[in-house]
Every structure is written in C-alpha cells, then in structure tokens.
C-alpha cells in the first residue's frame, strides 16, 4: 500500500499534472505514492493518507471523472475515520464558485469521518499559470503532517 494515494479530478489535465509533480516530490523524500485519476470507491483503501486534487468547472462542478466517486460517497456514506487527507483545488477567482469542486469533496470527506491534515490549498490559475509551483510550496509543510 502506498504511503500517500493521490486522487485527481480533472477536466483539462491540470490536476493530473499537479498530482504527478507532487508524487515525484514525495517519492524523492522516500514516501511511496499511487495516483488514481477519478477512482471508484472500491478501488480505494479506506485507511491511510489521501491527497485529493481537483479542478473546478462550470458552476462549481466536479470534473466528470471525479463525480462518480463523489456520488458513491454521498450515497453510501462509508466510514472514512481511518483516512487522513490533504486537499488541493484548482480554479479561477473570476467565477463565483472558485474551487467549488474541492470544497464539496473536502466537506464530504469530513462528513464521512476523514480528518483533513493542514489547510486546504486553493490555487487561482489567473495568479499561477503553473499550478505545480504553489502546490509544491504547500507540500513542503503538508508532508510534515503525514509522518
């Protein structure tokens, strides 16, 4: 089992790029990783550490590849009390529901008993053309919480 499971929700690939970059940085520190792009609930181990990275599209909507997991969690409300997680959102502040997708996932994970480690990172693509940069800076502090 990986030390950190990175779960992505992406429409145009930005969350996937961030996940791949952060996985590389974690691996450099000796932390094993697994990246799952829009996994189903039965693909996930319901214990350990997750890092959920999602872009937002439309009116605060989840990407199509993450919606099925969100729906399964909403319907089944599994006990996620053995999960510790981090959350990174990618969005555009010009929209009313900036980073709405990660806000929804963050709330749902907490409602299912998971415990968020540290603060959620919301990346504005208008400020950061390369979202990997603020994500890497955030990871420096976050990885100290998973030890």
Secondary structure, 3 states (H helix, E strand, C coil): CCCEEEEEECCCCHHHHHHHHHHHHHHHCCCCEEEEECCCHHHCCCCEEEEEEEEEECCCEECHHHHHHHHHHHHHCCCCCCEEEEEEEEECCCCCCCCHHHHHHHHHHHHCCCEECCCCEEEECCCCCCHHHHHHHHHHHHHHHCC
